[in-house]
């Protein structure tokens, strides 16, 4: 039981961060790359990668692998609405 409460507290801390909320809102409907999120949310690359890792660790986002137009592998991120909906209750 303690672990669940600790996890909820950490989720609340994640959601209280403005940059995390901007990221989650940005990828709610359309998957985006970290570089796209850096530009759109006006955050440094290192910060974006750190935040994306934390969101991924808590299963608030998921990674989608794609191949871009130039043939390179690209990772896009999409918010996991089911987890977010549960966390907000």
C-alpha positions as a Markdown table, in Angstrom:
| # | Residue | x | y | z |
|---|---|---|---|---|
| 1 | Unk | 0.0 | 0.0 | 0.0 |
| 2 | Unk | 2.8 | 2.4 | 0.8 |
| 3 | Unk | 4.3 | 1.9 | -2.7 |
| 4 | Unk | 1.1 | 3.0 | -4.4 |
| 5 | Unk | 0.9 | 6.2 | -2.3 |
| 6 | Unk | 4.5 | 7.0 | -3.0 |
| 7 | Unk | 3.9 | 6.3 | -6.7 |
| 8 | Unk | 0.9 | 8.6 | -6.7 |
| 9 | Unk | 2.9 | 11.3 | -5.0 |
| 10 | Unk | 5.6 | 11.1 | -7.6 |
| 11 | Unk | 3.0 | 11.2 | -10.4 |
| 12 | Unk | 1.5 | 14.3 | -8.9 |
| 13 | Unk | 4.9 | 15.9 | -8.8 |
| 14 | Unk | 5.4 | 15.0 | -12.5 |
| 15 | Unk | 2.1 | 16.5 | -13.5 |
| 16 | Unk | 2.7 | 19.6 | -11.4 |
| 17 | Unk | 5.8 | 20.5 | -13.6 |
| 18 | Unk | 4.9 | 23.0 | -16.3 |
| 19 | Unk | 7.2 | 21.5 | -18.9 |
| 20 | Unk | 5.9 | 18.0 | -18.3 |
| 21 | Unk | 2.3 | 19.2 | -18.8 |
| 22 | Unk | 3.3 | 21.0 | -22.0 |
| 23 | Unk | 4.9 | 17.8 | -23.4 |
| 24 | Unk | 1.9 | 15.7 | -22.5 |
| 25 | Unk | -0.5 | 18.1 | -24.0 |
| 26 | Unk | 1.6 | 18.3 | -27.2 |
| 27 | Unk | 1.7 | 14.6 | -27.8 |
| 28 | Unk | -1.9 | 13.9 | -26.7 |
| 29 | Unk | -3.1 | 13.5 | -30.3 |
| 30 | Unk | 0.0 | 13.5 | -32.5 |
| 31 | Unk | 3.2 | 11.6 | -31.8 |
| 32 | Unk | 6.3 | 13.8 | -31.9 |
| 33 | Unk | 10.0 | 13.4 | -31.7 |
| 34 | Unk | 12.1 | 14.9 | -28.9 |
| 35 | Unk | 13.5 | 17.6 | -31.2 |
| 36 | Unk | 10.0 | 18.6 | -32.2 |
| 37 | Unk | 9.0 | 18.8 | -28.5 |
| 38 | Unk | 12.1 | 20.9 | -27.7 |
| 39 | Unk | 11.0 | 23.5 | -30.3 |
| 40 | Unk | 7.3 | 23.4 | -29.5 |
| 41 | Unk | 7.7 | 23.5 | -25.7 |
| 42 | Unk | 10.8 | 25.8 | -25.7 |
| 43 | Unk | 12.9 | 23.5 | -23.5 |
| 44 | Unk | 16.6 | 22.5 | -23.9 |
| 45 | Unk | 17.4 | 19.1 | -25.5 |
| 46 | Unk | 19.0 | 17.7 | -22.3 |
| 47 | Unk | 15.9 | 18.7 | -20.3 |
| 48 | Unk | 13.6 | 17.2 | -22.8 |
| 49 | Unk | 15.4 | 13.8 | -22.8 |
| 50 | Unk | 15.4 | 13.7 | -19.0 |
| 51 | Unk | 11.7 | 14.5 | -18.8 |
| 52 | Unk | 10.8 | 12.0 | -21.5 |
| 53 | Unk | 12.7 | 9.3 | -19.7 |
| 54 | Unk | 10.9 | 10.0 | -16.4 |
| 55 | Unk | 7.5 | 10.1 | -18.2 |
| 56 | Unk | 8.4 | 6.8 | -19.9 |
| 57 | Unk | 9.5 | 5.2 | -16.7 |
| 58 | Unk | 6.0 | 6.0 | -15.2 |
| 59 | Unk | 4.3 | 4.7 | -18.4 |
| 60 | Unk | 2.7 | 8.1 | -19.0 |
| 61 | Unk | 4.1 | 8.1 | -22.6 |
| 62 | Unk | 5.0 | 5.4 | -25.1 |
| 63 | Unk | 7.6 | 5.2 | -27.7 |
| 64 | Unk | 6.7 | 4.6 | -31.4 |
| 65 | Unk | 9.5 | 3.7 | -33.8 |
| 66 | Unk | 9.1 | 4.9 | -37.3 |
| 67 | Unk | 11.3 | 5.4 | -40.4 |
| 68 | Unk | 11.4 | 9.0 | -41.6 |
| 69 | Unk | 11.5 | 10.3 | -45.2 |
| 70 | Unk | 15.3 | 10.1 | -45.4 |
| 71 | Unk | 15.2 | 6.4 | -44.3 |
| 72 | Unk | 16.5 | 7.0 | -40.8 |
| 73 | Unk | 14.9 | 5.3 | -37.7 |
| 74 | Unk | 13.1 | 7.9 | -35.6 |
| 75 | Unk | 11.5 | 7.6 | -32.1 |
| 76 | Unk | 8.2 | 9.4 | -31.6 |
| 77 | Unk | 6.4 | 9.8 | -28.3 |
| 78 | Unk | 2.7 | 9.6 | -27.6 |
| 79 | Unk | 0.9 | 10.2 | -24.3 |
| 80 | Unk | -0.7 | 7.2 | -22.7 |
| 81 | Unk | -4.1 | 8.6 | -22.0 |
| 82 | Unk | -5.3 | 5.6 | -20.0 |
| 83 | Unk | -2.5 | 6.0 | -17.4 |
| 84 | Unk | -3.0 | 9.8 | -17.3 |
| 85 | Unk | -6.7 | 9.5 | -16.8 |
| 86 | Unk | -6.2 | 7.1 | -13.9 |
| 87 | Unk | -3.5 | 9.3 | -12.4 |
| 88 | Unk | -5.8 | 12.4 | -12.5 |
| 89 | Unk | -8.7 | 10.6 | -10.6 |
